[in-house]
Amino acid sequence: MGASPFHEEWNESKRMSTAGDWLLMAFPVIVFVAFVSSGLIKHELLNYVLGGVLCGIALVVSEFIKPYVTGKRSIGDIEKDAKEFYFKKYQETGRLP
């Protein structure tokens, strides 16, 4: 993303600059701790493994809802716009900037 016009927006999207960013980062940890300490499964190793799986699922869900909670564009959208920008530049000039 070097010197593209989307560089600053891409960096800002990754930055932990809002309360929503911090809450979504803590969400998977809270899910893990709540599941493990609930004691639903008596076998300790299985309890931790399932807690880790739930933590991973919570992390994926939090990344999907992050643009809606924080009001920032997703990194995928920014990269898509950058690809379109550079493709148009390539079509116009025949080379990349």
ROZA-332761 format. One record per atom (N, C-alpha, C, O): residue number from 1; chain; atom name; x, y, z. Coordinates in Angstrom, 3 decimals. Each point is the difference from the previous one (the first is absolute). Layout:
<pts>
PT     n   chain   atom          u          v          w
PT   NUM       A     CA          X          Y          Z
...
</pts>
This chain:
<pts>
PT     n   chain   atom          u          v          w
PT     1       A      N      0.823     -1.195      0.000
PT     1       A     CA     -0.823      1.195      0.000
PT     1       A      C      0.860      1.249      0.000
PT     1       A      O     -0.548      1.099      0.076
PT     2       A      N      1.813     -1.205     -0.154
PT     2       A     CA      0.959      1.089     -0.010
PT     2       A      C     -0.523      1.409     -0.071
PT     2       A      O     -0.390      0.565      1.021
PT     3       A      N      0.372      0.026     -2.220
PT     3       A     CA     -0.359      1.407     -0.143
PT     3       A      C     -1.377      0.168     -0.627
PT     3       A      O     -0.255      1.011     -0.653
PT     4       A      N     -0.623     -1.964      0.834
PT     4       A     CA     -1.326      0.114     -0.604
PT     4       A      C     -0.840      1.012      0.764
PT     4       A      O      0.287      0.303      1.159
PT     5       A      N     -1.323      0.221     -1.803
PT     5       A     CA     -0.879      0.935      0.698
PT     5       A      C     -0.795     -0.677      1.120
PT     5       A      O     -0.638      0.678      0.804
PT     6       A      N      0.673     -1.987     -0.751
PT     6       A     CA     -0.740     -0.740      1.018
PT     6       A      C      0.870     -0.395      1.190
PT     6       A      O     -0.479     -0.635      0.940
PT     7       A      N      1.749      1.008     -0.980
PT     7       A     CA      0.945     -0.426      1.035
PT     7       A      C     -0.414      0.471      1.396
PT     7       A      O     -0.004     -0.789      0.945
PT     8       A      N     -0.337      2.049     -0.817
PT     8       A     CA     -0.366      0.544      1.318
PT     8       A      C     -1.296     -0.625      0.516
PT     8       A      O     -0.111     -0.316      1.184
PT     9       A      N     -0.859      0.139     -2.067
PT     9       A     CA     -1.266     -0.617      0.422
PT     9       A      C      0.225     -1.448      0.425
PT     9       A      O     -0.619     -0.471      0.954
PT    10       A      N      1.501     -0.233     -1.658
PT    10       A     CA      0.312     -1.386      0.335
PT    10       A      C      0.653     -0.082      1.380
PT    10       A      O     -0.353     -0.858      0.809
PT    11       A      N      1.312      1.759     -0.542
PT    11       A     CA      0.649      0.035      1.313
PT    11       A      C     -0.991      0.354      1.097
PT    11       A      O      0.027     -0.595      1.078
PT    12       A      N     -0.897      1.554     -1.343
PT    12       A     CA     -0.988      0.412      1.006
PT    12       A      C     -0.977     -1.134      0.300
PT    12       A      O     -0.445     -0.149      1.138
PT    13       A      N      0.116     -0.635     -2.132
PT    13       A     CA     -0.929     -1.105      0.191
PT    13       A      C      0.584     -1.071      0.918
PT    13       A      O     -0.739     -0.657      0.732
PT    14       A      N      2.061      0.476     -0.766
PT    14       A     CA      0.657     -0.996      0.850
PT    14       A      C      0.281      0.510      1.405
PT    14       A      O      0.229     -0.794      0.913
PT    15       A      N     -0.243      2.108     -0.729
PT    15       A     CA      0.347      0.610      1.279
PT    15       A      C     -1.087     -0.249      1.048
PT    15       A      O     -1.189      0.005     -0.320
PT    16       A      N      1.597     -0.217      1.554
PT    16       A     CA     -0.941     -0.186      1.114
PT    16       A      C     -0.308      1.373      0.589
PT    16       A      O      0.534      0.359      1.049
PT    17       A      N     -1.391      0.406     -1.715
PT    17       A     CA     -0.199      1.391      0.388
PT    17       A      C     -1.382      0.299      0.566
PT    17       A      O     -0.257      1.135      0.403
PT    18       A      N     -0.632     -2.107     -0.359
PT    18       A     CA     -1.330      0.251      0.550
PT    18       A      C     -0.288     -0.991      1.122
PT    18       A      O      0.666     -1.027      0.133
PT    19       A      N     -1.668      1.358      0.665
PT    19       A     CA     -0.405     -0.907      1.078
PT    19       A      C     -0.525     -1.310     -0.578
PT    19       A      O      0.184     -1.064      0.591
PT    20       A      N     -0.836      1.145     -1.746
PT    20       A     CA     -0.493     -1.217     -0.648
PT    20       A      C      1.117     -0.955     -0.366
PT    20       A      O     -0.164     -1.215      0.111
PT    21       A      N      1.306      1.748     -0.549
PT    21       A     CA      1.161     -0.847     -0.309
PT    21       A      C      0.435     -0.786      1.231
PT    21       A      O      0.247     -1.204     -0.076
PT    22       A      N     -0.157      1.888      1.198
PT    22       A     CA      0.457     -0.642      1.230
PT    22       A      C     -1.028     -1.002      0.521
PT    22       A      O      0.375     -1.066      0.490
PT    23       A      N     -1.655      1.389     -0.589
PT    23       A     CA     -1.028     -0.938      0.447
PT    23       A      C     -0.016     -1.254     -0.865
PT    23       A      O     -0.153     -1.111      0.509
PT    24       A      N      0.310      1.291     -1.808
PT    24       A     CA      0.012     -1.163     -0.882
PT    24       A      C      1.259     -0.839      0.179
PT    24       A      O     -0.024     -1.204     -0.258
PT    25       A      N      1.119      1.812      0.694
PT    25       A     CA      1.217     -0.763      0.270
PT    25       A      C     -0.163     -0.812      1.292
PT    25       A      O      0.525     -1.108      0.107
PT    26       A      N     -1.248      1.656      0.862
PT    26       A     CA     -0.198     -0.693      1.274
PT    26       A      C     -1.090     -1.065     -0.089
PT    26       A      O     -0.024     -0.920      0.817
PT    27       A      N     -0.868      1.024     -1.782
PT    27       A     CA     -1.138     -0.915     -0.107
PT    27       A      C      0.401     -1.479     -0.043
PT    27       A      O     -0.574     -0.782      0.757
PT    28       A      N      1.526      0.352     -1.599
PT    28       A     CA      0.378     -1.422     -0.010
PT    28       A      C      0.594     -0.470      1.333
PT    28       A      O     -0.228     -1.138      0.413
PT    29       A      N      0.975      1.997      0.249
PT    29       A     CA      0.577     -0.366      1.300
PT    29       A      C     -1.111     -0.190      1.023
PT    29       A      O      0.034     -0.937      0.798
PT    30       A      N     -1.014      1.827     -0.825
PT    30       A     CA     -1.130     -0.106      0.925
PT    30       A      C     -0.779     -1.282     -0.259
PT    30       A      O     -0.415     -0.674      0.943
PT    31       A      N      0.213      0.331     -2.209
PT    31       A     CA     -0.702     -1.242     -0.344
PT    31       A      C      0.771     -1.203      0.530
PT    31       A      O     -0.597     -0.913      0.571
PT    32       A      N      1.916      0.901     -0.755
PT    32       A     CA      0.823     -1.117      0.473
PT    32       A      C     -0.078     -0.135      1.518
PT    32       A      O     -0.243     -1.091      0.514
PT    33       A      N      0.446      2.181      0.195
PT    33       A     CA     -0.002     -0.047      1.464
PT    33       A      C     -1.373     -0.401      0.524
PT    33       A      O     -0.096     -0.791      0.938
PT    34       A      N     -0.961      1.323     -1.529
PT    34       A     CA     -1.352     -0.337      0.449
PT    34       A      C     -0.303     -1.476     -0.221
PT    34       A      O     -0.599     -0.645      0.861
PT    35       A      N      1.009      0.101     -2.011
PT    35       A     CA     -0.276     -1.409     -0.275
PT    35       A      C      0.806     -0.914      0.916
PT    35       A      O     -0.542     -0.950      0.564
PT    36       A      N      1.824      1.234     -0.416
PT    36       A     CA      0.854     -0.865      0.816
PT    36       A      C     -0.421      0.049      1.469
PT    36       A      O     -0.008     -1.030      0.674
PT    37       A      N     -0.334      2.196     -0.181
PT    37       A     CA     -0.364      0.109      1.414
PT    37       A      C     -1.434     -0.440      0.277
PT    37       A      O     -0.371     -0.169      1.162
PT    38       A      N     -0.442     -0.020     -2.197
PT    38       A     CA     -1.379     -0.442      0.229
PT    38       A      C     -0.055     -1.455      0.455
PT    38       A      O     -0.926     -0.390      0.711
PT    39       A      N      1.891     -0.400     -1.106
PT    39       A     CA      0.054     -1.391      0.430
PT    39       A      C     -1.040     -0.887     -0.662
PT    39       A      O     -0.412     -0.999      0.590
PT    40       A      N     -0.022      1.331     -1.789
PT    40       A     CA     -0.991     -0.821     -0.699
PT    40       A      C      0.548     -1.377     -0.339
PT    40       A      O     -0.741     -0.983     -0.014
PT    41       A      N      2.030      0.912     -0.256
PT    41       A     CA      0.647     -1.269     -0.333
PT    41       A      C      0.991     -0.315      1.116
PT    41       A      O      0.854      0.820      0.337
PT    42       A      N     -0.979     -2.000      0.223
PT    42       A     CA      0.821     -0.357      1.167
PT    42       A      C      1.420     -0.422     -0.369
PT    42       A      O      0.904      0.117      0.827
PT    43       A      N     -0.690     -0.598     -2.036
PT    43       A     CA      1.334     -0.410     -0.428
PT    43       A      C      0.803      1.257     -0.330
PT    43       A      O     -0.362      0.749     -0.907
PT    44       A      N      1.454     -0.516      1.646
PT    44       A     CA      0.725      1.269     -0.077
PT    44       A      C      0.598      0.279     -1.380
PT    44       A      O     -0.133      1.108     -0.518
PT    45       A      N      0.783     -2.094     -0.074
PT    45       A     CA      0.621      0.209     -1.307
PT    45       A      C     -1.052      0.314     -1.066
PT    45       A      O      0.181      0.914     -0.804
PT    46       A      N     -1.258     -1.659      0.800
PT    46       A     CA     -1.077      0.239     -0.957
PT    46       A      C     -0.627      1.375      0.224
PT    46       A      O     -0.377      0.684     -0.952
PT    47       A      N      0.272     -0.292      2.211
PT    47       A     CA     -0.532      1.319      0.347
PT    47       A      C      0.864      1.108     -0.613
PT    47       A      O     -0.532      0.952     -0.572
PT    48       A      N      1.856     -1.070      0.687
PT    48       A     CA      0.903      1.007     -0.569
PT    48       A      C      0.005     -0.030     -1.533
PT    48       A      O      0.072      1.050     -0.638
PT    49       A      N     -0.146     -2.234      0.054
PT    49       A     CA     -0.023     -0.105     -1.462
PT    49       A      C     -1.265      0.643     -0.555
PT    49       A      O      0.069      0.787     -0.944
PT    50       A      N     -1.214     -1.111      1.516
PT    50       A     CA     -1.249      0.606     -0.467
PT    50       A      C     -0.028      1.500      0.283
PT    50       A      O     -0.563      0.770     -0.776
PT    51       A      N      1.164     -0.363      1.874
PT    51       A     CA      0.119      1.434      0.279
PT    51       A      C      0.832      0.698     -1.057
PT    51       A      O     -0.328      1.110     -0.419
PT    52       A      N      1.410     -1.758     -0.017
PT    52       A     CA      0.827      0.568     -1.063
PT    52       A      C     -0.734      0.079     -1.326
PT    52       A      O      0.145      0.973     -0.739
PT    53       A      N     -0.936     -1.999      0.436
PT    53       A     CA     -0.796      0.015     -1.235
PT    53       A      C     -1.015      1.135      0.049
PT    53       A      O     -0.161      0.739     -0.971
PT    54       A      N     -0.521     -0.602      2.101
PT    54       A     CA     -0.964      1.099      0.148
PT    54       A      C      0.694      1.357     -0.066
PT    54       A      O     -0.552      0.956     -0.545
PT    55       A      N      1.742     -0.870      1.090
PT    55       A     CA      0.780      1.241     -0.071
PT    55       A      C      0.329      0.329     -1.454
PT    55       A      O     -0.106      1.156     -0.410
PT    56       A      N      0.499     -2.145     -0.364
PT    56       A     CA      0.291      0.213     -1.418
PT    56       A      C     -1.226      0.436     -0.778
PT    56       A      O      0.079      0.896     -0.840
PT    57       A      N     -1.214     -1.526      1.115
PT    57       A     CA     -1.247      0.389     -0.661
PT    57       A      C     -0.373      1.427      0.376
PT    57       A      O     -0.426      0.778     -0.854
PT    58       A      N      0.584     -0.429      2.135
PT    58       A     CA     -0.311      1.363      0.446
PT    58       A      C      0.926      1.016     -0.662
PT    58       A      O     -0.426      1.112     -0.310
PT    59       A      N      1.689     -1.481      0.091
PT    59       A     CA      0.938      0.897     -0.676
PT    59       A      C     -0.426      0.248     -1.446
PT    59       A      O      0.041      1.135     -0.475
PT    60       A      N     -0.446     -2.183     -0.218
PT    60       A     CA     -0.458      0.144     -1.387
PT    60       A      C     -1.255      0.863     -0.059
PT    60       A      O     -0.106      0.885     -0.849
PT    61       A      N     -0.839     -1.137      1.742
PT    61       A     CA     -1.236      0.795      0.031
PT    61       A      C      0.310      1.460      0.298
PT    61       A      O     -0.576      0.896     -0.617
PT    62       A      N      1.481     -0.652      1.554
PT    62       A     CA      0.326      1.389      0.347
PT    62       A      C      0.682      0.719     -1.159
PT    62       A      O     -0.193      1.204     -0.169
PT    63       A      N      0.987     -1.916     -0.634
PT    63       A     CA      0.617      0.626     -1.172
PT    63       A      C     -1.032      0.311     -1.078
PT    63       A      O      0.127      0.994     -0.715
PT    64       A      N     -1.148     -1.843      0.597
PT    64       A     CA     -1.050      0.260     -0.986
PT    64       A      C     -0.873      1.185      0.386
PT    64       A      O     -0.442      0.747     -0.873
PT    65       A      N      0.183     -0.560      2.166
PT    65       A     CA     -0.881      1.099      0.412
PT    65       A      C      0.758      1.284      0.312
PT    65       A      O     -0.617      1.028      0.282
PT    66       A      N      1.935     -1.072     -0.326
PT    66       A     CA      0.812      1.171      0.334
PT    66       A      C     -0.344      1.243     -0.817
PT    66       A      O     -0.100      1.077      0.588
PT    67       A      N     -0.088     -1.157     -1.914
PT    67       A     CA     -0.346      1.221     -0.752
PT    67       A      C     -1.317      0.628      0.453
PT    67       A      O     -0.153      1.220     -0.050
PT    68       A      N     -0.793     -2.044      0.489
PT    68       A     CA     -1.295      0.525      0.430
PT    68       A      C      0.076      0.636      1.381
PT    68       A      O     -0.711      0.966      0.279
PT    69       A      N      1.562     -1.497      0.582
PT    69       A     CA      0.125      0.522      1.363
PT    69       A      C      0.867      1.252      0.034
PT    69       A      O     -0.323      0.956      0.704
PT    70       A      N      1.417     -0.952     -1.453
PT    70       A     CA      0.952      1.111      0.073
PT    70       A      C     -0.268      1.099     -1.009
PT    70       A      O      0.483      1.120      0.166
PT    71       A      N     -1.241     -1.414     -1.206
PT    71       A     CA     -0.264      1.002     -1.029
PT    71       A      C      1.119      0.135     -1.020
PT    71       A      O     -0.054      0.878     -0.861
PT    72       A      N      1.067     -1.732      0.943
PT    72       A     CA      1.106      0.021     -0.963
PT    72       A      C     -0.316     -0.964     -1.140
PT    72       A      O     -0.760     -0.954      0.169
PT    73       A      N      1.351      1.216     -1.325
PT    73       A     CA     -0.146     -0.945     -1.109
PT    73       A      C      0.860     -1.226      0.260
PT    73       A      O      1.044      0.088      0.647
PT    74       A      N     -1.483     -1.222     -1.152
PT    74       A     CA      0.787     -1.217      0.189
PT    74       A      C      1.243      0.051     -0.887
PT    74       A      O      0.015      0.670     -1.032
PT    75       A      N      1.018     -1.385      1.449
PT    75       A     CA      1.250     -0.032     -0.756
PT    75       A      C     -0.238     -0.607     -1.382
PT    75       A      O      0.624      0.413     -0.977
PT    76       A      N     -1.523     -1.388      0.896
PT    76       A     CA     -0.320     -0.600     -1.295
PT    76       A      C     -0.582      1.005     -0.980
PT    76       A      O      0.339     -0.018     -1.184
PT    77       A      N     -1.215      0.897      1.667
PT    77       A     CA     -0.578      1.033     -0.870
PT    77       A      C      1.057      0.997     -0.461
PT    77       A      O      0.012      0.415     -1.159
PT    78       A      N      0.867     -0.038      2.068
PT    78       A     CA      1.059      0.954     -0.347
PT    78       A      C      0.936     -0.608     -1.040
PT    78       A      O      0.371      0.666     -0.967
PT    79       A      N      0.014     -1.930      1.162
PT    79       A     CA      0.884     -0.659     -0.958
PT    79       A      C     -0.680     -0.184     -1.351
PT    79       A      O      0.652      0.107     -1.039
PT    80       A      N     -1.949     -0.381      1.039
PT    80       A     CA     -0.738     -0.126     -1.261
PT    80       A      C      0.014      1.322     -0.763
PT    80       A      O      0.218      0.015     -1.211
PT    81       A      N     -0.452      1.098      1.919
PT    81       A     CA      0.036      1.313     -0.652
PT    81       A      C      1.399      0.328     -0.526
PT    81       A      O      0.142      0.590     -1.071
PT    82       A      N      0.888     -0.976      1.830
PT    82       A     CA      1.376      0.251     -0.446
PT    82       A      C      0.313     -0.811     -1.260
PT    82       A      O      0.651      0.506     -0.914
PT    83       A      N     -1.107     -1.750      0.862
PT    83       A     CA      0.224     -0.829     -1.191
PT    83       A      C     -0.695      0.599     -1.213
PT    83       A      O      0.563      0.025     -1.093
PT    84       A      N     -1.793      0.461      1.285
PT    84       A     CA     -0.717      0.639     -1.111
PT    84       A      C      0.721      1.264     -0.456
PT    84       A      O      0.094      0.266     -1.198
PT    85       A      N      0.412      0.513      2.148
PT    85       A     CA      0.724      1.231     -0.309
PT    85       A      C      1.236     -0.301     -0.844
PT    85       A      O      0.228      0.641     -1.026
PT    86       A      N      0.565     -1.616      1.460
PT    86       A     CA      1.222     -0.333     -0.728
PT    86       A      C     -0.296     -0.668     -1.343
PT    86       A      O      0.760      0.175     -0.952
PT    87       A      N     -1.845     -0.933      0.863
PT    87       A     CA     -0.362     -0.611     -1.276
PT    87       A      C     -0.393      1.076     -1.012
PT    87       A      O      0.356     -0.093     -1.174
PT    88       A      N     -1.085      1.110      1.625
PT    88       A     CA     -0.358      1.110     -0.893
PT    88       A      C      1.246      0.761     -0.439
PT    88       A      O      0.118      0.386     -1.163
PT    89       A      N      0.813     -0.171      2.098
PT    89       A     CA      1.268      0.655     -0.354
PT    89       A      C      0.754     -0.822     -1.041
PT    89       A      O      0.569      0.549     -0.944
PT    90       A      N     -0.569     -1.868      1.122
PT    90       A     CA      0.689     -0.881     -0.937
PT    90       A      C     -0.653      0.050     -1.379
PT    90       A      O      0.690      0.014     -1.020
PT    91       A      N     -2.012      0.014      0.994
PT    91       A     CA     -0.698      0.068     -1.285
PT    91       A      C      0.276      1.319     -0.719
PT    91       A      O      0.098      0.036     -1.226
PT    92       A      N      0.027      1.048      1.997
PT    92       A     CA      0.238      1.314     -0.604
PT    92       A      C      1.425      0.146     -0.519
PT    92       A      O      0.209      0.498     -1.107
PT    93       A      N      0.772     -0.928      1.897
PT    93       A     CA      1.400      0.257     -0.333
PT    93       A      C      0.739     -1.217     -0.549
PT    93       A      O      1.030      0.152     -0.657
PT    94       A      N     -1.533     -1.343      0.911
PT    94       A     CA      0.689     -1.205     -0.451
PT    94       A      C      1.070     -0.472      0.962
PT    94       A      O      0.679     -0.989     -0.274
PT    95       A      N     -0.514      1.672      1.390
PT    95       A     CA      0.962     -0.427      1.031
PT    95       A      C     -0.514      0.446      1.366
PT    95       A      O     -0.876      0.859      0.100
PT    96       A      N      1.425     -1.443      0.922
PT    96       A     CA     -0.400      0.354      1.360
PT    96       A      C      0.863      1.146      0.520
PT    96       A      O      1.180      0.092     -0.338
PT    97       A      N     -1.763      0.779      1.158
PT    97       A     CA      0.796      1.122      0.548
PT    97       A      C      1.030     -0.465      0.999
PT    97       A      O      0.743      0.816      0.546
</pts>
